[in-house]
Amino acid sequence: MNILGRIKKIPGGLLIVPMLAAAVINTVFPLFFQIGDPTTALLTSKGTMVLIGMILLISGTQLNLSQLLVTLKRAGVLCISRILISCLFGWAFVHFFGISGVGGVSAVAFIAVLTSCNPGLYLALMNTYGDDVDRAAFGILNLIAVPVIPVMILNSASGVGIDYLSVLATLVPFLIGILLGNLDSNIQKMFAPGTLILLPFLGTSFGSNIDLRIAFQSSLSGLLVTVLFLLICMLPLIGIDRTILRRPGYAAAATCSVAGLSMVVPSMAAEFNPTYAPYVDTAIAQIAFAVILTSVTVPYIVKRLSGGTATEVSTSTNH
């Protein structure tokens, strides 16, 4: 039947197809994913952080120390730019429109989407269109993918700062991978196909948390916040990638997709500041719509920017 071949023809398909399939199952028969472990642990958000930790370690094994500086340069510029854009526009949104926002989009929904990054989709796309350095940047991108950044922006008036322990916890598996991969090239070779194997499971864990009915109930406002996200984040980042890093821009575009993990931001923000509580349910629905929309559109933008040229990742010639 060549199911895998057809999925691979879709940009980012190894993550997107399982995510959408899981979202359909969760919408029609949500109890399926809650029948108990190990099914629940393997296929839902219960195991998301375990999968991300494994992918971080595996990605680290594929990073040669000789490439570390160029990796930090590429990913560092994009990450710092994303944080600055998110902070500036997030604070401006609250200043001009208040917590209730505009056009049905609240501050909590806008900032959660604005700061979101889906490293899993990025990695899936870089496995097809990127080089070794692009793929190694996955570990650094995870530092800005944690929900602490949007919560920090939303609650900056209350003095909430960066949770440095969360940053350290993200770095540890990546650093362990770098150490192992550079100490023994056989370890590097053994883990080379690891990310391709884990991506479908990561996509499933994202999708199992999406209810398509709720997502499409806020389709208009969800579309608005997605368009704002692409205009405010993607266009400037592509420009930065091209002018500062002298790259085609496809890696920058690949960082601009909304992650399912962002759907926890409204609830987290409301825990710190109860004034966000009335907007939680609507914000979650809008974010879910943005997750679906960017997961479908961003891969084709990346393909266009890369010139449609795929770079095959083999288990023996990854470096």
Number of C-alpha atoms within 10 A of each C-alpha: 5 6 7 10 10 10 16 15 11 16 28 29 24 25 30 27 21 22 27 21 15 25 25 18 19 21 18 13 10 17 11 13 21 14 10 11 11 9 12 17 16 19 24 22 22 14 17 20 14 14 19 21 19 18 27 26 27 28 28 30 29 25 26 19 14 9 12 14 11 14 23 16 13 20 24 16 17 21 24 12 16 24 15 13 18 25 20 11 16 21 17 12 18 19 12 10 13 13 19 17 17 14 10 18 23 26 25 31 30 28 28 31 31 28 30 29 28 25 26 29 29 29 29 25 29 28 22 20 25 22 16 18 21 20 25 27 27 25 27 19 21 21 20 22 22 21 22 22 24 30 25 19 25 27 16 12 8 11 9 15 13 13 11 10 9 13 15 11 12 23 19 15 22 25 18 15 24 24 17 18 26 18 12 11 13 12 16 26 18 14 19 22 16 16 23 16 11 17 25 21 21 29 28 24 30 27 31 27 23 28 20 20 15 17 21 18 14 21 19 15 24 29 17 17 25 24 15 15 24 19 12 16 23 21 16 17 26 23 16 18 22 15 12 11 16 11 16 17 22 27 28 28 25 29 29 29 32 30 26 26 23 25 26 14 27 28 20 17 24 19 12 16 14 10 12 21 16 13 20 21 14 22 29 26 25 31 35 29 30 28 27 23 18 21 26 19 12 25 25 19 17 26 20 12 18 17 12 14 12 15 12 14 19 11 14 11 9 14 15
